[in-house]
């Protein structure tokens, strides 16, 4: 019995020593990893996405915004593009010679990025370390699998999903039966009515700001190319909302449908945005007055 207690005590001592070792040893730092690129995401100006040898999308940066130029032409979602460009900030935990490319499913890569002329090819996944092999800068690197997971296989996934661009600030919405406008100090509904048709009560400016922010910055469920010259596809517009921007420019929004989802069309961009039913209803109604 005494022998068993001694053995158990020794086991506890080993576990305690191991725990102390783990606690004292610092986590892996950048000194133990290697950068896979010298270019930074903010400095990138051109991006090509390829999957199985075929071009998925070609993008270019104009000013501060990204645009898809092939195979479609549309403004890109800057956030989605930055997710793709995250490979430029990646660091590898291990490096291998390019002579082993075939061994790591990199001859050729299944997915490839070309960023400002620099190529990044994604290969096999190590099921033990949960890392993926990346061919870059004449070397094979072991990197996080999330990097490849952010790369789309369809250009439509990169389309900007907000109705208005960052520099487009709506100041007036004309819905036909009523108008919502900003006079420089506050939002006003004309005529001033709530959802029940009553003119009593006051609409909170916070509610107005949230409502306007949904139109300006809200992310649609889907965004897709709309070809105005295609007479066979798509529903006709049921009504129109005319928006005047802060700089005086006017944007006509075609409302294709309101139920069960809100579908908004911007003919000037050739884009169509789909919002969920609840969000769509809120966008198409003025904020309610509160007594």
C-alpha positions as CSV (number, residue, x, y, z in Angstrom):
1,X,0.0,0.0,0.0
2,X,2.8,2.3,0.9
3,X,4.5,1.6,-2.5
4,X,1.3,2.7,-4.3
5,X,1.2,6.0,-2.4
6,X,4.9,6.6,-3.3
7,X,4.2,5.9,-6.9
8,X,1.1,8.2,-6.9
9,X,3.1,11.0,-5.2
10,X,5.8,10.7,-7.8
11,X,3.2,11.0,-10.6
12,X,1.7,14.1,-9.0
13,X,5.2,15.6,-8.8
14,X,5.8,15.0,-12.5
15,X,2.5,16.6,-13.5
16,X,3.3,19.6,-11.3
17,X,6.8,20.0,-12.8
18,X,5.3,19.8,-16.3
19,X,2.7,22.4,-15.5
20,X,5.4,24.7,-14.1
21,X,7.5,24.2,-17.2
22,X,4.6,25.1,-19.5
23,X,3.8,28.2,-17.4
24,X,7.4,29.4,-17.4
25,X,8.1,28.9,-21.1
26,X,6.9,31.9,-23.1
27,X,4.5,31.5,-26.0
28,X,6.0,31.3,-29.5
29,X,7.0,34.8,-30.7
30,X,7.7,36.3,-34.1
31,X,11.3,35.5,-33.6
32,X,10.5,31.9,-34.2
33,X,8.5,32.5,-37.4
34,X,9.3,34.0,-40.8
35,X,7.5,36.5,-42.9
36,X,6.2,35.2,-46.2
37,X,6.1,38.6,-48.0
38,X,7.7,42.0,-47.9
39,X,4.6,43.8,-49.3
40,X,2.0,45.1,-46.9
41,X,-1.7,44.9,-47.5
42,X,-2.1,48.7,-47.4
43,X,0.5,49.1,-50.2
44,X,-1.1,46.5,-52.6
45,X,-2.5,48.0,-55.8
46,X,-3.3,44.9,-58.0
47,X,-4.8,41.5,-57.2
48,X,-5.4,38.4,-59.3
49,X,-7.2,35.3,-57.9
50,X,-6.8,32.0,-59.6
51,X,-8.4,28.6,-58.9
52,X,-7.2,25.5,-60.7
53,X,-5.4,27.5,-63.3
54,X,-8.5,29.7,-64.2
55,X,-8.9,33.4,-63.3
56,X,-11.6,34.0,-60.7
57,X,-11.2,37.7,-60.4
58,X,-8.8,40.6,-61.2
59,X,-9.0,43.6,-59.0
60,X,-7.2,47.0,-58.9
61,X,-7.1,49.7,-56.3
62,X,-8.2,53.2,-57.2
63,X,-7.5,55.7,-54.4
64,X,-8.7,54.0,-51.3
65,X,-11.2,51.6,-52.8
66,X,-10.9,48.3,-54.7
67,X,-12.7,47.5,-58.0
68,X,-13.2,44.2,-59.8
69,X,-12.2,44.6,-63.5
70,X,-12.4,40.9,-64.6
71,X,-14.5,38.9,-65.4
72,X,-17.1,41.5,-64.2
73,X,-16.8,45.2,-63.5
74,X,-18.1,46.2,-60.1
75,X,-16.9,48.0,-56.9
76,X,-15.4,45.5,-54.5
77,X,-16.0,45.0,-50.8
78,X,-12.8,46.4,-49.3
79,X,-13.2,44.2,-46.2
80,X,-13.4,41.0,-48.3
81,X,-10.4,42.1,-50.3
82,X,-8.4,42.8,-47.1
83,X,-9.2,39.3,-45.9
84,X,-7.6,37.9,-49.1
85,X,-4.6,40.2,-48.7
86,X,-4.0,39.0,-45.1
87,X,-1.6,36.5,-46.7
88,X,0.9,39.5,-46.9
89,X,0.9,39.7,-43.1
90,X,1.3,35.9,-42.6
91,X,4.2,34.3,-40.9
92,X,5.3,30.7,-41.3
93,X,6.3,28.3,-38.6
94,X,8.4,26.1,-40.9
95,X,10.1,26.5,-44.3
96,X,11.0,23.9,-47.0
97,X,12.8,24.0,-50.3
98,X,10.8,24.5,-53.5
99,X,12.1,21.2,-54.8
100,X,9.5,19.6,-52.6
101,X,6.6,21.4,-54.3
102,X,5.0,18.3,-55.7
103,X,5.1,16.6,-52.2
104,X,3.1,19.5,-50.8
105,X,0.5,19.6,-53.7
106,X,2.1,22.8,-55.0
107,X,3.0,21.7,-58.5
108,X,0.9,23.4,-59.5
109,X,-1.0,25.1,-56.6
110,X,-4.8,24.6,-56.5
111,X,-5.4,28.2,-55.5
112,X,-3.0,31.1,-56.4
113,X,-2.9,34.8,-55.7
114,X,-0.8,37.3,-57.7
115,X,-0.4,40.5,-55.7
116,X,1.5,43.3,-57.4
117,X,3.4,40.7,-59.3
118,X,4.2,38.5,-56.3
119,X,2.8,35.0,-56.4
120,X,1.3,33.0,-53.5
121,X,0.3,29.4,-54.1
122,X,-1.7,27.3,-51.6
123,X,-1.2,23.6,-51.4
124,X,-1.9,20.7,-49.1
125,X,-3.1,20.9,-45.5
126,X,-1.1,19.2,-42.7
127,X,-3.8,17.3,-40.8
128,X,-1.6,17.1,-37.7
129,X,-0.5,20.7,-37.3
130,X,-3.6,22.1,-39.0
131,X,-1.4,24.3,-41.2
132,X,-1.4,24.8,-45.0
133,X,1.6,24.8,-47.3
134,X,2.2,28.1,-49.1
135,X,4.6,28.7,-52.0
136,X,6.0,32.2,-51.8
137,X,9.3,34.0,-52.3
138,X,11.0,30.9,-53.7
139,X,10.2,28.9,-50.5
140,X,7.5,26.7,-49.1
141,X,5.9,27.9,-45.9
142,X,3.6,26.4,-43.3
143,X,0.9,28.9,-42.5
144,X,-2.6,29.2,-41.0
145,X,-5.4,27.5,-42.9
146,X,-7.7,30.6,-42.5
147,X,-5.7,32.4,-45.2
148,X,-6.9,30.2,-48.0
149,X,-10.4,29.9,-46.5
150,X,-10.9,33.7,-47.1
151,X,-10.2,33.3,-50.9
152,X,-13.4,33.2,-53.0
153,X,-13.9,30.9,-56.0
154,X,-16.5,33.3,-57.5
155,X,-16.0,37.0,-58.3
156,X,-19.5,37.8,-57.1
157,X,-18.4,37.1,-53.5
158,X,-16.1,40.1,-53.8
159,X,-18.8,42.6,-54.9
160,X,-19.4,45.4,-52.4
161,X,-22.6,44.7,-50.6
162,X,-23.5,48.2,-49.4
163,X,-25.8,50.3,-51.6
164,X,-23.6,53.4,-51.2
165,X,-19.8,53.8,-51.3
166,X,-17.9,55.3,-48.4
167,X,-17.8,58.7,-50.0
168,X,-21.5,58.7,-50.9
169,X,-23.5,60.3,-48.0
170,X,-27.3,60.3,-48.4
171,X,-28.9,63.6,-47.3
172,X,-32.5,63.2,-48.8
173,X,-34.7,60.1,-49.5
174,X,-37.8,60.6,-51.7
175,X,-40.2,57.7,-51.3
176,X,-43.1,59.2,-53.1
177,X,-45.6,59.4,-50.3
178,X,-43.1,61.0,-48.0
179,X,-39.6,62.4,-47.9
180,X,-36.8,62.0,-45.3
181,X,-34.2,64.7,-45.4
182,X,-31.3,66.1,-43.4
183,X,-31.4,69.9,-43.0
184,X,-27.8,70.1,-41.7
185,X,-28.8,69.7,-38.1
186,X,-31.4,66.9,-37.9
187,X,-33.5,64.5,-40.0
188,X,-37.0,65.5,-40.9
189,X,-39.9,63.5,-42.4
190,X,-42.3,65.3,-44.7
191,X,-45.2,64.9,-44.0
192,X,-44.4,64.0,-40.4
193,X,-46.3,60.8,-39.8
194,X,-45.6,57.6,-38.0
195,X,-46.4,54.1,-39.3
196,X,-50.0,54.4,-38.3
197,X,-50.4,57.6,-40.3
198,X,-50.5,59.9,-37.2
199,X,-48.6,63.1,-37.1
200,X,-48.4,63.1,-33.3
201,X,-45.2,62.3,-31.4
202,X,-41.5,62.9,-32.0
203,X,-39.1,60.7,-33.9
204,X,-35.8,60.2,-32.1
205,X,-32.7,61.5,-34.0
206,X,-30.9,58.4,-32.8
207,X,-33.6,56.3,-34.6
208,X,-33.1,58.4,-37.7
209,X,-29.3,58.0,-37.6
210,X,-29.6,54.2,-37.3
211,X,-32.1,54.2,-40.2
212,X,-29.9,56.3,-42.4
213,X,-26.8,54.2,-41.4
214,X,-28.5,51.0,-42.6
215,X,-29.1,52.6,-46.0
216,X,-25.6,54.0,-46.2
217,X,-23.4,51.3,-44.6
218,X,-25.7,48.2,-44.1
219,X,-24.4,45.0,-45.7
220,X,-26.8,43.3,-48.0
221,X,-27.4,39.5,-47.8
222,X,-26.4,39.3,-51.5
223,X,-25.0,41.5,-54.2
224,X,-25.1,40.6,-57.9
225,X,-24.5,42.1,-61.3
226,X,-27.6,43.4,-63.1
227,X,-27.5,43.8,-66.9
228,X,-30.0,46.4,-67.9
229,X,-29.7,45.3,-71.5
230,X,-30.7,41.7,-70.7
231,X,-34.4,41.7,-71.4
232,X,-34.8,38.0,-70.4
233,X,-33.6,38.1,-66.8
234,X,-34.7,39.9,-63.7
235,X,-37.9,41.5,-62.5
236,X,-38.9,45.0,-63.6
237,X,-38.7,47.7,-61.0
238,X,-41.9,48.2,-59.0
239,X,-41.1,51.7,-57.7
240,X,-38.2,54.2,-57.3
241,X,-36.5,55.9,-54.4
242,X,-34.6,59.0,-55.4
243,X,-31.7,59.8,-53.1
244,X,-29.8,63.1,-53.0
245,X,-26.3,62.9,-51.7
246,X,-24.6,65.4,-49.5
247,X,-22.6,66.7,-52.5
248,X,-25.8,67.3,-54.5
249,X,-25.5,64.2,-56.7
250,X,-28.7,62.2,-57.3
251,X,-28.9,58.4,-57.2
252,X,-32.0,56.6,-58.4
253,X,-32.7,53.3,-56.6
254,X,-35.1,50.9,-58.2
255,X,-37.2,48.8,-55.8
256,X,-37.7,45.5,-57.5
257,X,-39.6,43.9,-54.6
258,X,-40.2,44.4,-50.9
259,X,-41.4,41.0,-49.8
260,X,-40.3,38.4,-48.8
261,X,-36.9,40.2,-49.3
262,X,-36.1,43.7,-50.3
263,X,-34.3,43.9,-53.6
264,X,-32.7,47.3,-54.4
265,X,-31.3,48.0,-57.9
266,X,-28.6,50.6,-58.7
267,X,-28.7,50.8,-62.5
268,X,-25.8,53.3,-62.6
269,X,-23.6,50.6,-61.1
270,X,-25.3,47.6,-62.7
271,X,-25.7,46.1,-59.3
272,X,-28.6,44.6,-57.4
273,X,-28.7,44.2,-53.6
274,X,-30.9,41.8,-51.6
275,X,-31.7,42.5,-47.9
276,X,-33.6,40.2,-45.5
277,X,-37.3,40.8,-44.9
278,X,-37.0,42.4,-41.4
279,X,-34.2,44.7,-42.4
280,X,-35.9,45.5,-45.7
281,X,-39.1,46.6,-44.0
282,X,-37.2,48.9,-41.7
283,X,-35.4,50.5,-44.6
284,X,-38.6,51.2,-46.5
285,X,-40.5,52.8,-43.6
286,X,-39.6,56.0,-41.7
287,X,-38.7,55.5,-38.0
288,X,-41.8,55.6,-35.9
289,X,-42.8,58.6,-33.8
290,X,-42.7,58.2,-30.1
291,X,-45.2,60.0,-27.8
